[in-house]
Amino acid sequence: QVQLVESGGGLVQAGGSLTLLCVAAGNTLSINVMGWYRQAPGKQRELVAGITTDGTTDYDPSVKGRFTISRDTAWKAMYLQMNSLKPEDTAAYYCHATGRGGSVWGQGTQVTVSS
């Protein structure tokens, strides 16, 4: 069983930066893929960025070049460095992990970008 806790959200002006942190506890060695999702009010949850065991990353086109996903080698922590933030990046951001034990979500952290 894996537990995920996000932090690092907040209020920032457009053009600013934030770094989100997802701390994983439990059987983290069972994880194969981790990712950051976001959900804005009235919209579906969408994948922002993902990272695999071999370090392969993938980004939504709307954040490519602005956001960077990274993790430690033991899957104990995952980061999302967000630069050049835009008002449309405003959403609740969720950490997600998939592995041999199934999939799990964190509780989310709010990111609000003011114009």
Backbone atoms as SQL, in Angstrom:
CREATE TABLE atoms (id INTEGER PRIMARY KEY, chain TEXT, resi INTEGER, resn TEXT, atom TEXT, x REAL, y REAL, z REAL);
INSERT INTO atoms VALUES
  (1, 'A', 1, 'GLN', 'N', 0.850, -1.190, 0.000),
  (2, 'A', 1, 'GLN', 'CA', 0.000, 0.000, 0.000),
  (3, 'A', 1, 'GLN', 'C', 0.889, 1.245, 0.000),
  (4, 'A', 2, 'VAL', 'N', 0.527, 2.189, -0.853),
  (5, 'A', 2, 'VAL', 'CA', 1.268, 3.436, -0.984),
  (6, 'A', 2, 'VAL', 'C', 0.353, 4.587, -0.599),
  (7, 'A', 3, 'GLN', 'N', 0.903, 5.537, 0.117),
  (8, 'A', 3, 'GLN', 'CA', 0.175, 6.765, 0.448),
  (9, 'A', 3, 'GLN', 'C', 0.927, 7.949, -0.157),
  (10, 'A', 4, 'LEU', 'N', 0.154, 8.914, -0.665),
  (11, 'A', 4, 'LEU', 'CA', 0.730, 10.083, -1.318),
  (12, 'A', 4, 'LEU', 'C', 0.226, 11.359, -0.651),
  (13, 'A', 5, 'VAL', 'N', 1.138, 12.295, -0.424),
  (14, 'A', 5, 'VAL', 'CA', 0.768, 13.588, 0.156),
  (15, 'A', 5, 'VAL', 'C', 1.437, 14.692, -0.653),
  (16, 'A', 6, 'GLU', 'N', 0.609, 15.612, -1.178),
  (17, 'A', 6, 'GLU', 'CA', 1.130, 16.724, -1.954),
  (18, 'A', 6, 'GLU', 'C', 1.284, 17.971, -1.094),
  (19, 'A', 7, 'SER', 'N', 2.192, 18.828, -1.526),
  (20, 'A', 7, 'SER', 'CA', 2.352, 20.140, -0.897),
  (21, 'A', 7, 'SER', 'C', 2.974, 21.081, -1.911),
  (22, 'A', 8, 'GLY', 'N', 3.000, 22.363, -1.560),
  (23, 'A', 8, 'GLY', 'CA', 3.668, 23.334, -2.417),
  (24, 'A', 8, 'GLY', 'C', 2.751, 24.227, -3.210),
  (25, 'A', 9, 'GLY', 'N', 1.445, 23.962, -3.161),
  (26, 'A', 9, 'GLY', 'CA', 0.530, 24.826, -3.886),
  (27, 'A', 9, 'GLY', 'C', 0.423, 26.190, -3.228),
  (28, 'A', 10, 'GLY', 'N', -0.251, 27.099, -3.915),
  (29, 'A', 10, 'GLY', 'CA', -0.428, 28.433, -3.359),
  (30, 'A', 10, 'GLY', 'C', -0.910, 29.395, -4.402),
  (31, 'A', 11, 'LEU', 'N', -0.848, 30.668, -4.038),
  (32, 'A', 11, 'LEU', 'CA', -1.265, 31.757, -4.925),
  (33, 'A', 11, 'LEU', 'C', -0.020, 32.419, -5.490),
  (34, 'A', 12, 'VAL', 'N', 0.004, 32.587, -6.801),
  (35, 'A', 12, 'VAL', 'CA', 1.154, 33.193, -7.456),
  (36, 'A', 12, 'VAL', 'C', 0.662, 34.060, -8.603),
  (37, 'A', 13, 'GLN', 'N', 1.425, 35.092, -8.914),
  (38, 'A', 13, 'GLN', 'CA', 1.068, 35.939, -10.045),
  (39, 'A', 13, 'GLN', 'C', 1.465, 35.282, -11.360),
  (40, 'A', 14, 'ALA', 'N', 0.780, 35.639, -12.407),
  (41, 'A', 14, 'ALA', 'CA', 1.128, 35.134, -13.736),
  (42, 'A', 14, 'ALA', 'C', 2.591, 35.436, -14.034),
  (43, 'A', 15, 'GLY', 'N', 3.267, 34.441, -14.598),
  (44, 'A', 15, 'GLY', 'CA', 4.690, 34.570, -14.871),
  (45, 'A', 15, 'GLY', 'C', 5.570, 34.038, -13.760),
  (46, 'A', 16, 'GLY', 'N', 4.962, 33.755, -12.622),
  (47, 'A', 16, 'GLY', 'CA', 5.714, 33.266, -11.479),
  (48, 'A', 16, 'GLY', 'C', 5.951, 31.767, -11.530),
  (49, 'A', 17, 'SER', 'N', 6.548, 31.256, -10.448),
  (50, 'A', 17, 'SER', 'CA', 6.912, 29.848, -10.372),
  (51, 'A', 17, 'SER', 'C', 6.461, 29.229, -9.055),
  (52, 'A', 18, 'LEU', 'N', 6.206, 27.953, -9.106),
  (53, 'A', 18, 'LEU', 'CA', 5.921, 27.149, -7.915),
  (54, 'A', 18, 'LEU', 'C', 6.530, 25.773, -8.123),
  (55, 'A', 19, 'THR', 'N', 6.871, 25.130, -7.024),
  (56, 'A', 19, 'THR', 'CA', 7.316, 23.743, -7.085),
  (57, 'A', 19, 'THR', 'C', 6.417, 22.895, -6.204),
  (58, 'A', 20, 'LEU', 'N', 5.782, 21.915, -6.804),
  (59, 'A', 20, 'LEU', 'CA', 4.941, 20.981, -6.059),
  (60, 'A', 20, 'LEU', 'C', 5.762, 19.770, -5.654),
  (61, 'A', 21, 'LEU', 'N', 5.447, 19.260, -4.479),
  (62, 'A', 21, 'LEU', 'CA', 6.122, 18.069, -3.952),
  (63, 'A', 21, 'LEU', 'C', 5.084, 17.013, -3.638),
  (64, 'A', 22, 'CYS', 'N', 5.367, 15.783, -4.023),
  (65, 'A', 22, 'CYS', 'CA', 4.538, 14.635, -3.652),
  (66, 'A', 22, 'CYS', 'C', 5.431, 13.679, -2.886),
  (67, 'A', 23, 'VAL', 'N', 5.096, 13.454, -1.637),
  (68, 'A', 23, 'VAL', 'CA', 5.848, 12.518, -0.802),
  (69, 'A', 23, 'VAL', 'C', 5.097, 11.203, -0.763),
  (70, 'A', 24, 'ALA', 'N', 5.802, 10.122, -1.052),
  (71, 'A', 24, 'ALA', 'CA', 5.199, 8.792, -1.056),
  (72, 'A', 24, 'ALA', 'C', 5.694, 7.988, 0.128),
  (73, 'A', 25, 'ALA', 'N', 4.775, 7.259, 0.747),
  (74, 'A', 25, 'ALA', 'CA', 5.118, 6.381, 1.868),
  (75, 'A', 25, 'ALA', 'C', 4.528, 5.004, 1.615),
  (76, 'A', 26, 'GLY', 'N', 5.102, 4.007, 2.294),
  (77, 'A', 26, 'GLY', 'CA', 4.631, 2.641, 2.113),
  (78, 'A', 26, 'GLY', 'C', 5.523, 1.885, 1.156),
  (79, 'A', 27, 'ASN', 'N', 4.949, 0.965, 0.432),
  (80, 'A', 27, 'ASN', 'CA', 5.689, 0.100, -0.475),
  (81, 'A', 27, 'ASN', 'C', 5.977, 0.801, -1.801),
  (82, 'A', 28, 'THR', 'N', 6.832, 1.823, -1.736),
  (83, 'A', 28, 'THR', 'CA', 7.062, 2.649, -2.927),
  (84, 'A', 28, 'THR', 'C', 7.830, 1.907, -4.015),
  (85, 'A', 29, 'LEU', 'N', 8.545, 0.854, -3.666),
  (86, 'A', 29, 'LEU', 'CA', 9.277, 0.101, -4.678),
  (87, 'A', 29, 'LEU', 'C', 8.351, -0.635, -5.632),
  (88, 'A', 30, 'SER', 'N', 7.061, -0.680, -5.299),
  (89, 'A', 30, 'SER', 'CA', 6.084, -1.322, -6.185),
  (90, 'A', 30, 'SER', 'C', 5.608, -0.379, -7.287),
  (91, 'A', 31, 'ILE', 'N', 6.005, 0.890, -7.218),
  (92, 'A', 31, 'ILE', 'CA', 5.532, 1.890, -8.171),
  (93, 'A', 31, 'ILE', 'C', 6.258, 1.752, -9.511),
  (94, 'A', 32, 'ASN', 'N', 5.494, 1.876, -10.601),
  (95, 'A', 32, 'ASN', 'CA', 6.058, 1.861, -11.955),
  (96, 'A', 32, 'ASN', 'C', 5.993, 3.230, -12.624),
  (97, 'A', 33, 'VAL', 'N', 4.922, 3.943, -12.356),
  (98, 'A', 33, 'VAL', 'CA', 4.689, 5.233, -13.006),
  (99, 'A', 33, 'VAL', 'C', 4.092, 6.193, -11.989),
  (100, 'A', 34, 'MET', 'N', 4.533, 7.430, -12.039),
  (101, 'A', 34, 'MET', 'CA', 3.909, 8.475, -11.233),
  (102, 'A', 34, 'MET', 'C', 3.598, 9.650, -12.133),
  (103, 'A', 35, 'GLY', 'N', 2.611, 10.419, -11.712),
  (104, 'A', 35, 'GLY', 'CA', 2.242, 11.564, -12.526),
  (105, 'A', 35, 'GLY', 'C', 1.558, 12.640, -11.726),
  (106, 'A', 36, 'TRP', 'N', 1.493, 13.807, -12.327),
  (107, 'A', 36, 'TRP', 'CA', 0.744, 14.940, -11.796),
  (108, 'A', 36, 'TRP', 'C', -0.472, 15.171, -12.686),
  (109, 'A', 37, 'TYR', 'N', -1.621, 15.273, -12.068),
  (110, 'A', 37, 'TYR', 'CA', -2.862, 15.596, -12.739),
  (111, 'A', 37, 'TYR', 'C', -3.378, 16.913, -12.170),
  (112, 'A', 38, 'ARG', 'N', -4.281, 17.537, -12.897),
  (113, 'A', 38, 'ARG', 'CA', -4.931, 18.725, -12.371),
  (114, 'A', 38, 'ARG', 'C', -6.399, 18.734, -12.772),
  (115, 'A', 39, 'GLN', 'N', -7.172, 19.411, -11.948),
  (116, 'A', 39, 'GLN', 'CA', -8.601, 19.527, -12.218),
  (117, 'A', 39, 'GLN', 'C', -9.050, 20.933, -11.866),
  (118, 'A', 40, 'ALA', 'N', -9.524, 21.635, -12.880),
  (119, 'A', 40, 'ALA', 'CA', -10.068, 22.968, -12.682),
  (120, 'A', 40, 'ALA', 'C', -11.573, 22.851, -12.444),
  (121, 'A', 41, 'PRO', 'N', -12.189, 23.836, -11.803),
  (122, 'A', 41, 'PRO', 'CA', -13.633, 23.779, -11.536),
  (123, 'A', 41, 'PRO', 'C', -14.425, 23.575, -12.820),
  (124, 'A', 42, 'GLY', 'N', -15.307, 22.589, -12.801),
  (125, 'A', 42, 'GLY', 'CA', -16.157, 22.332, -13.951),
  (126, 'A', 42, 'GLY', 'C', -15.491, 21.572, -15.082),
  (127, 'A', 43, 'LYS', 'N', -14.241, 21.168, -14.872),
  (128, 'A', 43, 'LYS', 'CA', -13.522, 20.446, -15.916),
  (129, 'A', 43, 'LYS', 'C', -13.104, 19.063, -15.430),
  (130, 'A', 44, 'GLN', 'N', -12.778, 18.206, -16.383),
  (131, 'A', 44, 'GLN', 'CA', -12.314, 16.872, -16.038),
  (132, 'A', 44, 'GLN', 'C', -10.859, 16.915, -15.564),
  (133, 'A', 45, 'ARG', 'N', -10.521, 15.940, -14.752),
  (134, 'A', 45, 'ARG', 'CA', -9.130, 15.814, -14.320),
  (135, 'A', 45, 'ARG', 'C', -8.285, 15.421, -15.536),
  (136, 'A', 46, 'GLU', 'N', -7.131, 16.071, -15.696),
  (137, 'A', 46, 'GLU', 'CA', -6.278, 15.815, -16.850),
  (138, 'A', 46, 'GLU', 'C', -4.835, 15.570, -16.418),
  (139, 'A', 47, 'LEU', 'N', -4.150, 14.767, -17.218),
  (140, 'A', 47, 'LEU', 'CA', -2.748, 14.492, -16.953),
  (141, 'A', 47, 'LEU', 'C', -1.904, 15.705, -17.345),
  (142, 'A', 48, 'VAL', 'N', -1.065, 16.146, -16.428),
  (143, 'A', 48, 'VAL', 'CA', -0.157, 17.258, -16.689),
  (144, 'A', 48, 'VAL', 'C', 1.211, 16.739, -17.101),
  (145, 'A', 49, 'ALA', 'N', 1.731, 15.788, -16.329),
  (146, 'A', 49, 'ALA', 'CA', 3.054, 15.237, -16.599),
  (147, 'A', 49, 'ALA', 'C', 3.176, 13.884, -15.935),
  (148, 'A', 50, 'GLY', 'N', 3.944, 13.000, -16.571),
  (149, 'A', 50, 'GLY', 'CA', 4.176, 11.682, -16.013),
  (150, 'A', 50, 'GLY', 'C', 5.634, 11.300, -16.106),
  (151, 'A', 51, 'ILE', 'N', 6.041, 10.350, -15.255),
  (152, 'A', 51, 'ILE', 'CA', 7.419, 9.871, -15.263),
  (153, 'A', 51, 'ILE', 'C', 7.427, 8.391, -14.935),
  (154, 'A', 52, 'THR', 'N', 8.260, 7.633, -15.667),
  (155, 'A', 52, 'THR', 'CA', 8.297, 6.188, -15.499),
  (156, 'A', 52, 'THR', 'C', 9.544, 5.743, -14.743),
  (157, 'A', 53, 'THR', 'N', 9.627, 4.441, -14.550),
  (158, 'A', 53, 'THR', 'CA', 10.741, 3.855, -13.811),
  (159, 'A', 53, 'THR', 'C', 12.081, 4.197, -14.446),
  (160, 'A', 54, 'ASP', 'N', 12.142, 4.214, -15.788),
  (161, 'A', 54, 'ASP', 'CA', 13.416, 4.488, -16.456),
  (162, 'A', 54, 'ASP', 'C', 13.644, 5.986, -16.666),
  (163, 'A', 55, 'GLY', 'N', 12.766, 6.804, -16.091),
  (164, 'A', 55, 'GLY', 'CA', 12.967, 8.249, -16.170),
  (165, 'A', 55, 'GLY', 'C', 12.335, 8.908, -17.371),
  (166, 'A', 56, 'THR', 'N', 11.636, 8.145, -18.188),
  (167, 'A', 56, 'THR', 'CA', 10.949, 8.730, -19.333),
  (168, 'A', 56, 'THR', 'C', 9.849, 9.656, -18.854),
  (169, 'A', 57, 'THR', 'N', 9.789, 10.836, -19.436),
  (170, 'A', 57, 'THR', 'CA', 8.775, 11.811, -19.039),
  (171, 'A', 57, 'THR', 'C', 7.847, 12.132, -20.200),
  (172, 'A', 58, 'ASP', 'N', 6.671, 12.602, -19.854),
  (173, 'A', 58, 'ASP', 'CA', 5.689, 12.994, -20.846),
  (174, 'A', 58, 'ASP', 'C', 4.931, 14.180, -20.294),
  (175, 'A', 59, 'TYR', 'N', 4.583, 15.116, -21.160),
  (176, 'A', 59, 'TYR', 'CA', 3.911, 16.334, -20.733),
  (177, 'A', 59, 'TYR', 'C', 2.714, 16.632, -21.609),
  (178, 'A', 60, 'ASP', 'N', 1.710, 17.235, -20.996),
  (179, 'A', 60, 'ASP', 'CA', 0.626, 17.790, -21.787),
  (180, 'A', 60, 'ASP', 'C', 1.203, 18.934, -22.619),
  (181, 'A', 61, 'PRO', 'N', 0.766, 19.091, -23.859),
  (182, 'A', 61, 'PRO', 'CA', 1.324, 20.164, -24.698),
  (183, 'A', 61, 'PRO', 'C', 1.191, 21.555, -24.089),
  (184, 'A', 62, 'SER', 'N', 0.174, 21.752, -23.271),
  (185, 'A', 62, 'SER', 'CA', -0.048, 23.089, -22.706),
  (186, 'A', 62, 'SER', 'C', 1.004, 23.478, -21.675),
  (187, 'A', 63, 'VAL', 'N', 1.745, 22.504, -21.151),
  (188, 'A', 63, 'VAL', 'CA', 2.745, 22.810, -20.128),
  (189, 'A', 63, 'VAL', 'C', 4.161, 22.499, -20.578),
  (190, 'A', 64, 'LYS', 'N', 4.309, 21.889, -21.733),
  (191, 'A', 64, 'LYS', 'CA', 5.636, 21.500, -22.205),
  (192, 'A', 64, 'LYS', 'C', 6.518, 22.733, -22.369),
  (193, 'A', 65, 'GLY', 'N', 7.727, 22.645, -21.833),
  (194, 'A', 65, 'GLY', 'CA', 8.639, 23.780, -21.864),
  (195, 'A', 65, 'GLY', 'C', 8.520, 24.695, -20.671),
  (196, 'A', 66, 'ARG', 'N', 7.443, 24.566, -19.903),
  (197, 'A', 66, 'ARG', 'CA', 7.247, 25.400, -18.721),
  (198, 'A', 66, 'ARG', 'C', 7.330, 24.583, -17.436),
  (199, 'A', 67, 'PHE', 'N', 6.852, 23.335, -17.476),
  (200, 'A', 67, 'PHE', 'CA', 6.836, 22.468, -16.304),
  (201, 'A', 67, 'PHE', 'C', 7.886, 21.372, -16.461),
  (202, 'A', 68, 'THR', 'N', 8.452, 20.958, -15.324),
  (203, 'A', 68, 'THR', 'CA', 9.405, 19.855, -15.318),
  (204, 'A', 68, 'THR', 'C', 9.062, 18.890, -14.191),
  (205, 'A', 69, 'ILE', 'N', 8.891, 17.621, -14.550),
  (206, 'A', 69, 'ILE', 'CA', 8.606, 16.589, -13.558),
  (207, 'A', 69, 'ILE', 'C', 9.912, 15.855, -13.239),
  (208, 'A', 70, 'SER', 'N', 10.087, 15.498, -11.994),
  (209, 'A', 70, 'SER', 'CA', 11.264, 14.737, -11.583),
  (210, 'A', 70, 'SER', 'C', 10.915, 13.908, -10.354),
  (211, 'A', 71, 'ARG', 'N', 11.769, 12.967, -10.033),
  (212, 'A', 71, 'ARG', 'CA', 11.531, 12.097, -8.880),
  (213, 'A', 71, 'ARG', 'C', 12.857, 11.612, -8.320),
  (214, 'A', 72, 'ASP', 'N', 12.808, 11.099, -7.097),
  (215, 'A', 72, 'ASP', 'CA', 14.003, 10.464, -6.572),
  (216, 'A', 72, 'ASP', 'C', 13.992, 8.986, -6.986),
  (217, 'A', 73, 'THR', 'N', 15.120, 8.314, -6.840),
  (218, 'A', 73, 'THR', 'CA', 15.256, 6.964, -7.387),
  (219, 'A', 73, 'THR', 'C', 14.445, 5.918, -6.629),
  (220, 'A', 74, 'ALA', 'N', 14.051, 6.224, -5.422),
  (221, 'A', 74, 'ALA', 'CA', 13.296, 5.251, -4.617),
  (222, 'A', 74, 'ALA', 'C', 11.802, 5.509, -4.644),
  (223, 'A', 75, 'TRP', 'N', 11.367, 6.445, -5.504),
  (224, 'A', 75, 'TRP', 'CA', 9.947, 6.790, -5.605),
  (225, 'A', 75, 'TRP', 'C', 9.424, 7.340, -4.265),
  (226, 'A', 76, 'LYS', 'N', 10.304, 7.934, -3.454),
  (227, 'A', 76, 'LYS', 'CA', 9.852, 8.516, -2.201),
  (228, 'A', 76, 'LYS', 'C', 9.362, 9.953, -2.386),
  (229, 'A', 77, 'ALA', 'N', 9.785, 10.593, -3.463),
  (230, 'A', 77, 'ALA', 'CA', 9.386, 11.971, -3.686),
  (231, 'A', 77, 'ALA', 'C', 9.315, 12.248, -5.177),
  (232, 'A', 78, 'MET', 'N', 8.351, 13.051, -5.553),
  (233, 'A', 78, 'MET', 'CA', 8.193, 13.484, -6.934),
  (234, 'A', 78, 'MET', 'C', 7.928, 14.977, -6.913),
  (235, 'A', 79, 'TYR', 'N', 8.461, 15.675, -7.907),
  (236, 'A', 79, 'TYR', 'CA', 8.365, 17.121, -7.949),
  (237, 'A', 79, 'TYR', 'C', 7.730, 17.572, -9.263),
  (238, 'A', 80, 'LEU', 'N', 7.143, 18.736, -9.226),
  (239, 'A', 80, 'LEU', 'CA', 6.692, 19.393, -10.443),
  (240, 'A', 80, 'LEU', 'C', 7.123, 20.848, -10.344),
  (241, 'A', 81, 'GLN', 'N', 8.163, 21.190, -11.091),
  (242, 'A', 81, 'GLN', 'CA', 8.618, 22.566, -11.161),
  (243, 'A', 81, 'GLN', 'C', 7.788, 23.275, -12.214),
  (244, 'A', 82, 'MET', 'N', 7.095, 24.317, -11.804),
  (245, 'A', 82, 'MET', 'CA', 6.197, 25.034, -12.711),
  (246, 'A', 82, 'MET', 'C', 6.694, 26.462, -12.875),
  (247, 'A', 83, 'ASN', 'N', 7.070, 26.801, -14.082),
  (248, 'A', 83, 'ASN', 'CA', 7.552, 28.145, -14.404),
  (249, 'A', 83, 'ASN', 'C', 6.608, 28.825, -15.379),
  (250, 'A', 84, 'SER', 'N', 6.740, 30.123, -15.490),
  (251, 'A', 84, 'SER', 'CA', 5.916, 30.904, -16.414),
  (252, 'A', 84, 'SER', 'C', 4.449, 30.552, -16.271),
  (253, 'A', 85, 'LEU', 'N', 3.976, 30.542, -15.067),
  (254, 'A', 85, 'LEU', 'CA', 2.601, 30.144, -14.795),
  (255, 'A', 85, 'LEU', 'C', 1.605, 31.108, -15.406),
  (256, 'A', 86, 'LYS', 'N', 0.496, 30.536, -15.849),
  (257, 'A', 86, 'LYS', 'CA', -0.569, 31.290, -16.494),
  (258, 'A', 86, 'LYS', 'C', -1.857, 31.122, -15.691),
  (259, 'A', 87, 'PRO', 'N', -2.783, 32.076, -15.810),
  (260, 'A', 87, 'PRO', 'CA', -4.064, 31.919, -15.097),
  (261, 'A', 87, 'PRO', 'C', -4.767, 30.602, -15.431),
  (262, 'A', 88, 'GLU', 'N', -4.600, 30.118, -16.638),
  (263, 'A', 88, 'GLU', 'CA', -5.248, 28.856, -17.009),
  (264, 'A', 88, 'GLU', 'C', -4.606, 27.631, -16.366),
  (265, 'A', 89, 'ASP', 'N', -3.504, 27.814, -15.667),
  (266, 'A', 89, 'ASP', 'CA', -2.916, 26.722, -14.897),
  (267, 'A', 89, 'ASP', 'C', -3.603, 26.555, -13.531),
  (268, 'A', 90, 'THR', 'N', -4.500, 27.473, -13.202),
  (269, 'A', 90, 'THR', 'CA', -5.211, 27.403, -11.934),
  (270, 'A', 90, 'THR', 'C', -6.032, 26.122, -11.847),
  (271, 'A', 91, 'ALA', 'N', -5.790, 25.337, -10.808),
  (272, 'A', 91, 'ALA', 'CA', -6.474, 24.055, -10.638),
  (273, 'A', 91, 'ALA', 'C', -6.015, 23.416, -9.329),
  (274, 'A', 92, 'ALA', 'N', -6.718, 22.357, -8.960),
  (275, 'A', 92, 'ALA', 'CA', -6.213, 21.479, -7.912),
  (276, 'A', 92, 'ALA', 'C', -5.295, 20.463, -8.580),
  (277, 'A', 93, 'TYR', 'N', -4.100, 20.315, -8.032),
  (278, 'A', 93, 'TYR', 'CA', -3.111, 19.406, -8.609),
  (279, 'A', 93, 'TYR', 'C', -3.003, 18.159, -7.728),
  (280, 'A', 94, 'TYR', 'N', -3.045, 17.018, -8.397),
  (281, 'A', 94, 'TYR', 'CA', -3.045, 15.732, -7.700),
  (282, 'A', 94, 'TYR', 'C', -1.858, 14.877, -8.125),
  (283, 'A', 95, 'CYS', 'N', -1.298, 14.216, -7.169),
  (284, 'A', 95, 'CYS', 'CA', -0.241, 13.237, -7.394),
  (285, 'A', 95, 'CYS', 'C', -0.894, 11.862, -7.574),
  (286, 'A', 96, 'HIS', 'N', -0.358, 11.069, -8.497),
  (287, 'A', 96, 'HIS', 'CA', -0.921, 9.752, -8.767),
  (288, 'A', 96, 'HIS', 'C', 0.209, 8.760, -8.971),
  (289, 'A', 97, 'ALA', 'N', 0.025, 7.557, -8.462),
  (290, 'A', 97, 'ALA', 'CA', 1.023, 6.501, -8.622),
  (291, 'A', 97, 'ALA', 'C', 0.343, 5.210, -9.053),
  (292, 'A', 98, 'THR', 'N', 1.002, 4.492, -9.932),
  (293, 'A', 98, 'THR', 'CA', 0.513, 3.193, -10.403),
  (294, 'A', 98, 'THR', 'C', 1.637, 2.181, -10.260),
  (295, 'A', 99, 'GLY', 'N', 1.274, 0.989, -9.795),
  (296, 'A', 99, 'GLY', 'CA', 2.264, -0.051, -9.650),
  (297, 'A', 99, 'GLY', 'C', 1.630, -1.405, -9.448),
  (298, 'A', 100, 'ARG', 'N', 2.409, -2.329, -8.900),
  (299, 'A', 100, 'ARG', 'CA', 1.924, -3.703, -8.705),
  (300, 'A', 100, 'ARG', 'C', 0.731, -3.750, -7.756),
  (301, 'A', 101, 'GLY', 'N', 0.635, -2.787, -6.860),
  (302, 'A', 101, 'GLY', 'CA', -0.454, -2.781, -5.889),
  (303, 'A', 101, 'GLY', 'C', -1.693, -2.044, -6.348),
  (304, 'A', 102, 'GLY', 'N', -1.691, -1.587, -7.592),
  (305, 'A', 102, 'GLY', 'CA', -2.819, -0.823, -8.096),
  (306, 'A', 102, 'GLY', 'C', -2.449, 0.635, -8.259),
  (307, 'A', 103, 'SER', 'N', -3.417, 1.519, -8.136),
  (308, 'A', 103, 'SER', 'CA', -3.151, 2.947, -8.278),
  (309, 'A', 103, 'SER', 'C', -3.686, 3.699, -7.077),
  (310, 'A', 104, 'VAL', 'N', -3.096, 4.843, -6.819),
  (311, 'A', 104, 'VAL', 'CA', -3.481, 5.633, -5.652),
  (312, 'A', 104, 'VAL', 'C', -3.350, 7.114, -5.980),
  (313, 'A', 105, 'TRP', 'N', -4.213, 7.925, -5.354),
  (314, 'A', 105, 'TRP', 'CA', -4.210, 9.376, -5.518),
  (315, 'A', 105, 'TRP', 'C', -3.834, 10.051, -4.202),
  (316, 'A', 106, 'GLY', 'N', -3.219, 11.201, -4.328),
  (317, 'A', 106, 'GLY', 'CA', -3.045, 12.073, -3.187),
  (318, 'A', 106, 'GLY', 'C', -4.298, 12.905, -2.990),
  (319, 'A', 107, 'GLN', 'N', -4.274, 13.753, -1.966),
  (320, 'A', 107, 'GLN', 'CA', -5.467, 14.536, -1.636),
  (321, 'A', 107, 'GLN', 'C', -5.552, 15.830, -2.423),
  (322, 'A', 108, 'GLY', 'N', -4.483, 16.218, -3.079),
  (323, 'A', 108, 'GLY', 'CA', -4.485, 17.402, -3.920),
  (324, 'A', 108, 'GLY', 'C', -3.934, 18.634, -3.227),
  (325, 'A', 109, 'THR', 'N', -3.437, 19.553, -4.034),
  (326, 'A', 109, 'THR', 'CA', -2.975, 20.847, -3.545),
  (327, 'A', 109, 'THR', 'C', -3.406, 21.907, -4.551),
  (328, 'A', 110, 'GLN', 'N', -3.901, 23.019, -4.049),
  (329, 'A', 110, 'GLN', 'CA', -4.481, 24.050, -4.922),
  (330, 'A', 110, 'GLN', 'C', -3.399, 24.988, -5.441),
  (331, 'A', 111, 'VAL', 'N', -3.449, 25.239, -6.729),
  (332, 'A', 111, 'VAL', 'CA', -2.587, 26.242, -7.366),
  (333, 'A', 111, 'VAL', 'C', -3.495, 27.298, -7.983),
  (334, 'A', 112, 'THR', 'N', -3.281, 28.534, -7.599),
  (335, 'A', 112, 'THR', 'CA', -4.057, 29.642, -8.132),
  (336, 'A', 112, 'THR', 'C', -3.112, 30.674, -8.727),
  (337, 'A', 113, 'VAL', 'N', -3.325, 30.981, -9.993),
  (338, 'A', 113, 'VAL', 'CA', -2.476, 31.941, -10.693),
  (339, 'A', 113, 'VAL', 'C', -3.312, 33.172, -11.025),
  (340, 'A', 114, 'SER', 'N', -2.909, 34.294, -10.486),
  (341, 'A', 114, 'SER', 'CA', -3.657, 35.537, -10.715),
  (342, 'A', 114, 'SER', 'C', -3.087, 36.275, -11.922),
  (343, 'A', 115, 'SER', 'N', -3.978, 36.982, -12.611),
  (344, 'A', 115, 'SER', 'CA', -3.544, 37.710, -13.819),
  (345, 'A', 115, 'SER', 'C', -3.104, 39.118, -13.488);
